[in-house]
Amino acid sequence: MSIEHLYSHIPKSYQDFRAVTPIAKAGGSSCVIRGIVARLTATDKLVAEVKDSTGFVTVIFIKYNRYHTSFLRVGKWAVMSGKIEDGKMFHPKILSPDEVGAIKPVYSGRTNKKLITKAIESLSDSDDPVPLETMEKRKLPTLKETFRMVYYPKDETEIKQARWRLAYTELYAEMSLIRDQRNIEGVALRFDESEVDDFVLSLPFDMTNGQYLAVYEILQDLKSKSPLRRLVIGDVGSGKTEVAVVAIYAAVKTGCRVLYLCPTEILAVQTYHRLAKAFAGFAYVALYTASDKVKKASPDILVGTHALLYKDWEYHNVGLVVVDEQHKFGVKQRNKLAPYPECNLLEMSATPIPRTYALTMQNLMDISVIDELPIERKVKTEVITDKRDHKRALSIAHSEINAGNQVLVVYPSVESEKVNMRAATKAYEYWRSAFGGKADLLHGQIKDKETVLRRFMQGKTSILVSTSAVEVGIDVPKLTVCIVVNAERFGLTQLHQIRGRVGRRGGESYFFAICKNTKSIDRLRHLESIDNGFDLADIDLMIRGFGQFSGEIQTGHYFKFFKLTDFDIAEAVKEDLTKEKTLVTF
C-alpha cells in the first residue's frame, strides 16, 4: 500500500471509546457502558440484561450470530457502545478488548489494518513534498508520525495536529507545482503604449474602472518576460470581451497571431462578428469551427471552438491565446491550445469563483476581477412552485411579447424519458402553439444554430426554446423574460448565467425558475435575494465543492483536508515557499 492508498483510506470519522458512562446516567446520545450480563435470552432475537452498580439496561439484537453470543455470557463483563432510550439499547457495538479506552477510526468501506500499518512503516522522507528544513521550522511531524496519528490517534489533539499537517502538505504540493509552471521565461511583447491608449479611446463606449484596471494588468503582463497567465473574472455583462479586445490589439500590433477559443459555436460566431467589426481595416479575423474551417490566407485573429484544439499551432507565430468561459474546458484542453510553454494565455470566466476561494487563489495565480456593470439591471427573479404562479409567468410573457419584447425558455435537456423533466423538443410544440407560431428551437444537435439565433436577434421570432446552450453567447436587446423549466437541474451559478441574458439594455425584466423538486426550493430561493454572481458562487461551492488549482479536477471535493477557510494554512505555505526563495512574485 502506497502513500496514495493511505490518503484514499482516510477515516471518515472517529468513535471515542475512552470514557465509560454509568448506566444510570446514560441516555439520549451515544455512549460507552460497562456491566455484567445478568440475564440472557436467545430465541428469535437476543435479549440481555446488563447491569452495573448504578442500574441496568436491556440490550436487544433483532438479528444476531455467534459473534454476539461469544461476547455476551451470563456472569461475564461486557463493554458496549450505543444509545440508550427508555431503558433499552438496540444493536449496540460490542467492543473488543483492544477497542476499550481508545479512539477508533470509522471507515466508509473495508480496510485492512495490517496493510495500513505496513504502509505507514514504509514511508520515507522522499515521500514528503515538504523539505526537512521547512518541517523543522514549522515543527511538523514526519509523514510517518502524521499518518500514525490519523489511523491510530491517542486523543483529539493528535487528530487536529495530523489534519493541519496534511492540509498544509496538500496545499504545499499544489503551490509548488504552480510555482514551477510560473518559473518559465516567456517572450516580452513590444508594443507602442500610446497606440493602445488611442485604440481604447476610439472604442464606442466608456470603460468602467474595473475594465481599465484589468487592461492595465494584462498589458503589464504582456510586456514582462514571464508568460501571461491571467484569469479575468467578471459577472455577466461586465465587459470581459472588451478587455480581451484591447489585449488582442496589443498582441496583433507586435505581429503575433491570436487564437480565441469559445465553448460553443453560438458564442464563437458572435465573437467572430464582434471582433471582425472591432478590427475592420486593421486585422484579418477568421472563424474556425468543425463546420467552418479557414482554407485561404493566414488570419491575424482566429476565433473558434474545440476544433482549434485539434490543429498544431506550434509554427504559426501564436503570441496570445484567449479562452472564453474557461470553466467550460478541461485543464488539458486549455494547456494544449498554448503551442509552447512561453505562450501568453488569457482566460475569462463569467462564472465568478467564490470570494473565499479567490482569496486563496490570489496566492496561486494572477486574477483580474471586474466587479461592476456598465448598466444597472432590474431583473425580477421568482422561483415558481405551483400552477397559479406558472400561469402568472405565462401572462407576463404574453404581455412582454405584445409590447414588442422577446422571451427565452430554457430546458435542461433535449430529450429525456424522465417524468419530471420535459424535453425541449417536445415542449417546443406547446410554446409554438401557445404563442401563435412565433417560436423557434435551439439546441446542440441543430446544425444551423447561427440562422436560428440570427432570427431571434433580429426579432423575427418572439420565443426561443432552448437547452443550456444559451448559457453563454446570446445578447438580445429586446429579451426581457426568461423561464427556466426544471430549474433544480441547474447549479446556482449556471442559472445566474442564464439570467444574465435578460435585461442587457436596462429596463424591467423577469426571470422565472420553475421548480418541481421540493428539496431544491431552498437552494433556488437564493436567486430571489442575491443578484451578485460572486455571492451565489460562494453558496454553490459549499454544495458542489472545488477541484485542484494546478491539476485537471475542476469540481468536487478534491482535497481531503485543506478547506477554503484555512487561510492560516494558505498564508503559512506562501510564506514558507517565499523563504525558500523559489516562489515567483505574482
N, C-alpha and C positions, 0 to 999 in steps of 0.2 A: 504494500500500500504506500503510495507516494504522498507528497505534501498536498497535491491536488485532491486526493481522496480524503485526507484529513479535513480539508476545507468543505468538501461535499457532504461529509457525515456529521457536520457540526450539530450538537444537540439543539433541539428547538426550544427546550425549557429545562427547568430543574425541579426536582422534588426534594424538600428538606425533611429528612427523617431523623434529625438530631434531637429535637425536643419531644419528650413524651408527655402527653396531656392526661391528667387524671380523668377517668371515665365520667365522673360526676360533673366535670367542668367542660367536657367535650360536647360539641353540637354546633350546627349552623355551617361551619366551614370545615374543610378537610383537615384532619389532624392524625397524629400517631398515638395509638393506645397500646398498653402492655398489661396483660392479665392472664389469669389461669382459666383454662377451659373447664367449667364446672359441669356442663351437660352437653351432650352431642347426639343429634338425631339425623340419620342418613337414610332417607326414603326417596321420594321423587325429587326432594330438594334437601340440601344440607343446612341444618339449623344448629347453631352453637350458642351456648350462654357463656359469655366471658366476663369475669369479674376481677376487680382489684380492691384495694382497701376502701375506696370511696363509693363504689357502686358496681352495677353490671349493665351489659348491653347484649341484645340479641343480634347475633351475626347470621345473615341469611345468604345462601348461594342457591339461586334458582337452577343453575347448571353447575355441576362440579365434577371433579375427576380425582385420580389418585394423588395428584399434587396437593390438593386441598386436605384430603384425609391424612396425608403423611405429616402435615404440619399441625393439624388440629386434632389433638388427642386429649381425652379427659385426664385432668390432673397435671397436664403439661402447660408451660408458659407459651404464649403466642403474642407476637407483635404484629399489628395491622395498621394500615393507613387508609382512611376513608372519611366519609361524612356520616355523622350520627343525627338522625331525625326521629323524633318520637320514640327514643329508646331503641331504635333499630339501625343496623348498619348493613346495607346491601352491597354485595360483591366488593368488599374491601381488598386492597392489595396486601397479601401476606408477605411480610418482609423476611428475607433470609438473614442469617447472622451477619454477613458482610455488608448488608444494607442498613442495619440498625445503627443509628448515631452518625450517619453520613449524609452528604448531599449527592443525590444521584441524578445523572442526566436523563432526559426524556428524548427519544429519537423518533423521527417520523416514519422510519422503516426499520428493518432488521439490521443489526450492527454486530460485527464480530469483534468482541473486546480484545481478543488476543492479537488480531491483525492491527487494531488501533495502537495497542501498546508497542507492538513491534515497529510500526511506522514512526511513532514518536521517538523511540530509541534510535532509529536510523537517521534522524535529522542531523544535518551538519551545518556549519557556518555558511557553506556555499549555497544553501537553500534560502538564505535570508537576503532580501534585496537591500536591507538597511546595513550600511557599513559599521564595523566594530566600533570605530571612534564615535559615531553618532549614537550608537546604543549606549556606550559608556557615559556620554554626556547627558543623555535623557534618562539614564538609569533604567533602561529597558531590560526585561528578562530575555533570555535567549528564546528562539522559537521552540526548542525542545521543552523548556520550562513553561512557556506560554501555552502550548497545546496540552501539557500535563494539567495545567490549571483549568483548561477548557473542559477536558474529558473527566478529570478526577479532582475537582475543586475541594478544598478544605473548608472554605467559608465563602460568604458573599463578596468579600473584599477581593479574593483571588479571581472570582468571575468578572468583576468590574475591571480589574487590572488587566486581565487577559483580553477582554473586549476592547479596551483602549489601545492596547498594543497591536492587536490585529487590525483595527480600524486605521491606525497610523500606518501600518505596513501596507495595507491595500492602497491607500491614497499615495503613499510614498512611491510605490511601484508605478502607479499611473502617471504621476507628475514627472517621474524620471524618464518615462517613455516620451512624454510630450517635450520635455527638456531636450532630449536627444534629437527629436524631429526639428526643433526650433534652432538647433545649432548649425543647420545647413547654411552655407553662404549663397546668397542669391545674386541677381544681376540688377543693379540700380537703374531705373528708367530715367532718362534725362529729358525733361520736357520744359517748355517755357511757361512758368507760372502765370505770367501776365496774360498769355493767350488763354490759359484755362480760366482765369478770372473773367476775361471778356466773354468767354463762352457761357459761363454761369450767368452773367448779366444779360445775355441775349435770350435766355430761356423765357418762355411766355408765362412765367409765374414767379412769385417770390418764394424763396426757400424759407423754411422755418429754421429756428435756431438749432434744433436737433439735426436737421439735414446739413446745415453748414458745418457743424462740428464733425459729423460723420465723414463728410467730404474732406475736411482738413486732415482727419486722422488717416484716411485712405491714401491721400496724396503723399503724406509724410512716409507712409509705409512703402509706397512705390518708389520713392527716392532713396530709401535705405538699401544697404547691402544684404539685409536679411529678407527672404522672400515674404511677400504679403500673405498672411494667414489671418484673415479677419472675418468675423461674423457680424453682419448688420441685422439687428433685431428691431422690428417696428410693428406696431399694431396695424390692422387692416386699414389701408388708406393713408398711411403716414408718409408715403412718398419714397419708398426704398428704391424703386426703379429709377427715379430721377437722380438719386445719388449714384447709382450704378452708371447712368449715362455720362456723368462727369468723369468717373474713373475710366470708362471706355474711351472717352475723348482724349484724355491724357495719354493712355496707352497707345492709341492709334497714331497720335502725333509723333511718337517715337519710332514709328514704322513697324510696330508689332501687330500681330493678328490677335483677335479676341474671340473666344468661344463663350457662348451664352447658353447654358443648359436649363431647360424648363421641364417640369414633371409631366405636363400634358400637352397634347397637340394644340388644344384650345389656347392655352397660355402662350405657347411658342408662336402661334400665328399672330396673336395680339401683340406680343412683344416685338415680333419682326416688323409689323406695321408701325409700331411706335418708334422703334429705332431707325427705320428707313426714313421716317418723317424728320426725326431729330438730326440725322446726319446726311440729309439730302444735299447733293452737290459737294460733299466733303469726303464721304467714305462709302464703299460698296457693301451693303448689307444683304445677306442671303439667308434663305431658310433651308434647314436640313432636318428632315424627318424621315420616317420609314417610307412614306409615300411621296416625298418631295425632296430629292437629293440634288445638290448643286453639281452640274456637269461641266459648265464652262467657266473660264476665268478663275481668279483666286480672290475671294471676298476678303475684305478687311475685318468684317464682323460676321460671324456665323452663328445664327440662332437656331437651336434645335432641341430635339427630345432625346430619349435614350439612344436613338440611332447614332448620336455623336460618340457614344461610349464604345462603339464597335469599329472605330477607324483609328489608325495610328497617326497621331499628330506630332510625333517627335521631330520631324524635319519640316515643319510648317511655320516656324518662327512665331509660335504662340507665346505671347508675353503676359496675357491675363486671361484667367478663366473665371467666369461668373456663374454661380449656381443659385438659381432662384428656387425658393421654397425648399431649402437644403434638407429639411427633415423628411422630404418625400423620397430621398435617395439613401442608399446604404453607404456606409463609410468607404467600402471598397470602390463603389461606383464613383464617388466624388474624387477620390485619390487617383483613380485610373484616368480621369479626364485631364489632369495636370500631366503633360507629357514628360516632364522631368522634375526632380525634387526642387529645383530653384525657381520653378514657375510660380507666378503670383496667383493666389486663389482667394477670391472674394465670394463669400457665401451670404445669402439673405434668407430671412425667415419671418413670415407674418404670424407664426405661432410662437408667441413670446414664451421664453423659458421662465420658470418661476423665479421670483426675486431672490429667494434664499439660494437657489441653485446658481443664479447669476453671480452672487457674491463669491461663491466658491470658484466658479469658472473663471472669474476675473484673474485668479491666480494662475490659471492654466492656459488661457488663450486670449487673443485680442478681441474685444467686443465693442461695438458701437451701438448704442441704444437710442432710437428715435422715439421719444416718449410724448410727442404732441402731434395733433392732427391739423392739417391746413384748414379744414372745415369742421365745425361742430355739428355732430349728427344728433337727430332727435328720433331715435328708434324706440318705439313702444314694444316691449317684449312681454309675452304672456305664454305660460305653459298651460295647454288645454288638456283636460282630462275627461270632460263629459260632452254629450251631443249638443247641449244648448250652446256652449261656448264654441263648439265646432261650427254651428250654423251662423253664429255671430261673425266668426272669422270669414266665412264664405260671403256674408253680406258686405263686409268691409272690402273684400276682394272685388266684388261686383261694383261697388261704389267707386273704387280707385280706377278700375278699367273704364267705367263710364266717364271718368274725369280725364281720360287720356293717358293714364299711367299703366304700368305693367306688373305682372305677378309671376313669382318663381315658386314652383312646388318641387320639393326635394324628397326623394325616397332613398332608403339605404341600399337597395339592390335593384338589378334589372329584372331578374326572375327569382322567385322563391316559392317553395311549396309550404312554407310555414304559415300557419293560420293567422298569426298576429302580425304578419308583415306583408302588406300588399305589394306586388311587383310594380315597378314604374311603367312597364309596357302595358299591363292590364289597366292600371289606374289612368293612363293617358286617355283612354277612350271615354272614361267618365268626365274628366275635365274638359275634353273637347266638346262633348255634348252639352255639358252644363254651361259652357260659356260661348255657345254659338259657333263652334268650329274654329275659334281663333287661338288654338293651342298648337304647340309643337313639342316634339320629343327629342331629348338629347341624353346619350349615354356613351360609354366607352366603346361599344360594339358598332355604333353608327359610323360609317366610313366618312361621309361628308359633313363633319362636325362644323366646319367653317361656314358652310352655307346656312345651316340651322341657326348658328349663333349670329350670323350677319342679319338674317331675317328678324331675329328678336331685337338686336341692337338698333335696327332701322325702324322698329315699331310696326313691322308687318304682321307680327303675331303678338297677342296680348298676354298669353300664358306660356311659360316654358316649364314642362315637366321633365325633371332630370334626376340623375343619381348624384352622388357626391363629386362627380366630375366637375361640377361648378364651384366646388370649394375654393378653387383658385381660378383666376383668369377671366371672370366676367365683370365688365364695367359698363353698366347700362344706366344712363342718366335718369330714365323715367321708371326705374324699378323701385316701387315703394312698398310692396308686400311680399313677404317670403313665408311660406308654410312648409314646415318640415314634418313629414309623417313618420311615425315610429322613431321619434327623437331619442328614445332610450338606447337606440342602436349606435349613437354617435357619442364621442367624447365632448367635454365642455369646450375645449379649445377648437375642435372641429366645427361645432355649432356656432361658435363665435366667428369663425372664418366665413361660414355661410351667411351669417347675419351681416357681415361686412359688405355683402353685395348690395344691400338696400340702403337708400338714402344717401348715396355718394355725392349728391349735389346739394345737400341740405334739405330742409323741409321735413314735415312729419311723415314717418313711415312706420311699418308694422312688421314684427317678427313673431310668428306663432309656432310653438313647438308642441305637436300633438303627441301625447304620451299615453300608452295603453298598459304600461307595466308600472304598477303602484310602487314597486321597490325603487324605481328610478326617479320618482317625483321630487323627493327632497334634493337630490343631486341637481336636477334640472332647474329647480327653483332659484339656484344661484344666478342664472342668466337674467332673471327678472330684476334683481337688485344690483348686479355688477355688470358694467359695460366696459371694464378695463381688462384687456387681454392678459396682462401680467398677473392680476389678481386671480383670474379664472385658471391660469396655468398653475398657480400655487395649489389650488383646490384639486385640479386634475392630477397633479403629480402625486398627491397623497393617495390617490386612488390607483393610479397606473404605475407609479414608480419611475425610475430613470435608469439609463444604461451606463455604459462606460464613457469616460472622457476621451480616451485615446483609441479604444478598440472598435469593434463592429456592432456591439449591442447598443441600441439606442432607446429601448424602452424596457420596462420590467425592473425588478429589484435586483440589479446585478451584484452590488456589494452586499456581503453578508453582515458586515459590521459597521462600515462607515455610513453615517447618516448626514443629511443636508444640514442638520442643526449642529453638527460637530465643528463649529468654527474654530474652537481651540486647537483641534487636531489639524485642520487645514492650515492655520497660521503656523503651527509648530513645524509641519512638513515644509512649508515655504521657507521658513527661517533656516531650517537645517540644510536645505538644498542650496540656499544662498550662501551660507557659511562654508559650504563645500567648494564655493567659487566656480560652480559649473552651471548654475541656473541662469538662463538668458533673461535679461531685463525686458519685460513685456511693455 
